[in-house]
């Protein structure tokens, strides 16, 4: 809970305890408590801004304040009957119960403080649209439509005096309501996240410390994934001198928010296809990835081929996402040369490009690097490897980070990689620990949506291993991964 929320709850609790006393009318401190509770509510509303978890507290403080005003009409000689005291006591106990419930809700669904980025640079952020006239859009009825997607970027920046950080979720209603629906929760449940501030500054000037900065491209998960699902990693990497572009894959993201105000939702038809195809693999999946998987190489190969053949939409979409990376790299060449106007003109080191993604975005990242010589290093964050990697070995340095529940599913790609390959498993994790979602509520661990690892600790692990990997293979900085393993014993890292 935030400071004025805590003070509001404490002062309201003391006020209610006083209300239950037989000596309420004689209690001179009731005025101080009532004014204090009202004052803290006002400060909270003005400085911290309201959120739904605290709404009952606002009404409660208002009701008690009204009772306080009425009590000022009384005198010490007023008869203080047992019935009146009993009613006040019952009301006070009900109010205390409301306070406790609201305090619990505020703690279970906090206004999350994002981890500090940690690098020497400030962080700027911006948004723009990439249009590729050479590619048709296959998910709209108009055959003349071409592929367009939105890109959020984080970069090393100079903080302007007096500038205010951007919200974590710009246009929050358009993303937070669909996010709640995607995990089958009430629409309002995540709306308080509109109050979360990032550590990034909109359209801040690029830091002049060096001429150009290495480039990273990121791809989100299939829904509930979206382009800002790993904001903590974007800020951390940018603070250490990387320009990080996160692609919102239009019609495949939970929602794609164009700068002109248009919000394009997920294609439900496409999503249903993916779900149905995934369900069709339920018999094969345990044979490949269960507790007792098939060992014979020839039989495993046959099962993999069947597994992929049952999911043509996933195979098609992983290529669309990989092509989005290629369109993005073409756009960056135009930005760097100045042919495309952008605040990053002249600041991109396109000889040092890394690609990474989470879940389906991780698979798409590897697929992109199979297609692209411009990709110099690739990371897959817990995504099953659709695409060509089963028959086409990865040529770039490759980091595969698994959740505990999915470990081993892409070992075929690690084993066949033609460059340095890293296999990391983080104990206590589930799939969505590889996003910022675990920060949203401790309840996610209780219901099994995320694993038991501390969410802040997991953010540090992701930031550290991504930075170490890209520093080594894009910047040539040697990393002692054994020292990292000693620092993070929950990470089981093996190097091929």
C-alpha positions, 0 to 999 in steps of 0.5 A: 500500500502507498503511504497515504493509503496506510495513513488513511486506514490507520487513522480510520481504524483509530476513529472507529475504535473511538466510536465504539467507546462508551465515552465517545461524546466525552472523548476530545480526541475524536475531532483530531482523529476525524480531521486526520482521517479526512485529511489523509483521504484528501492527500491520498486522492490528490497525490496518489490518486484514487483506485477501486480497492479504496472506494469503500474506505472513502465512503466509510470515512465520509459516514464517520465524519458525518457522525462526528459532526452530529456528535458535536451537537451532543454534550457530556450530559446526554444520555448514553444508553446501552442501545445507542452504544451497541449500535455504535459498536456494531457500526464500528466493528462493521467499519473495521471489517471493511477497512481490513478487507480494503487493506487486504485488496490494496495489498493483493492488487498493489500499485506496483513499484517498478524496479529501478532500471539500474544502468548509467543511462536515463531511459526515453520511450517513444512509439511509431508505426511501421508499414511494409508495402511489400507485404499484404495483410492476410487478416483483413478482408480488403486485399489491398491492405498492407502489413502495419504494426506498432513499435514501442521503443526504449533507448538511452536518454537525457532526462529533461529538467522537470520531466515526468515519467510516462505511465507504464500503460499509456491508454490504460483502459484499452489494454487493462480491460482486455488483459483482465478478460483474457485471464477471465477476471472482472473488467475493473480488476487491473484498472488501478495499474493505470497509476503505475509510473514507469522510469521512462520519459516520452520522446526524451533526447537521445543520450549523447554519450556515444554516437550509436547504440546496439539494437535489440528487437523484442516479440511478445507472447500470444495473448494475453501477451502485448508489446509492454508485457516486459517493460522492466526488461525494456527499461533495464536494457535501455539504461545499459546502453541498448535501443530496444524495440518491442513489436506489437504484432497486429491482430495477434497481440492482445491489442495493438494501439496505434498513435492515432488513437486506433486500437486493433484487438486480437483476431478472435478467429485466429485465436480460436484456430490456435486454441483448437489446434493446440487441443489437437496435440494433447495426446502427443504432447506428453510423449514429447514433453511429459515426465516419461517422454519418448527417448528414441530419436527416430520416434521423437522426430516422427512425433515432432513432425506430427506435432507441428503438422497438427498446428498449421496456424502456429507454423504460419503465424510464426513466419508472419512474426518473423517477417515483422522482424525483417520489416522492422530491420528494413525500417531501422535502416531507413531511420539510421540513414535519415530516409525515415524521420525519427528521433533515433536518426543516426543513433543505431548500430545496425551491425550489432542487432540482437533479437529476443522474445517470450513464449510465441515471441521467443519462437518467432525470434529464433525463426527470424534469426534463421531468416536474417543474417542481420541478427547476431544473437538470439534469446528465447524466453520459454517459448516452444520452438515452432518454425524451421528450427527442427530441421534448420540449426540455429547459426547465431549464439543462442540463449534458451531460458526455460521455466521449471514447468517447460524445461527441455521442450526445445533441447533439440534446438540447443543440441543442434545449434551451430554456435554457442548455445546456453540452456537455463532453467529457473527453479520456482518459475512458471511460464508467465514469470517471464513477463511483468505479470507476476508483479501484478498480484501475489494471488497469481502465485496462489492460483498457480498462474505464476511460480513460487519465485519472488517476482522482483528476484525473477525480474533481476534474473531476467535483466542480468542474464539478458544483459550478460548474454547480449553484452558478450555477443554484441559488444564483445564483453566477456561474461563469467557465467559461472559467477552469475550462477553462484549469484543466482543459485536458482538458475541452472545454466549449461553451456554447449 
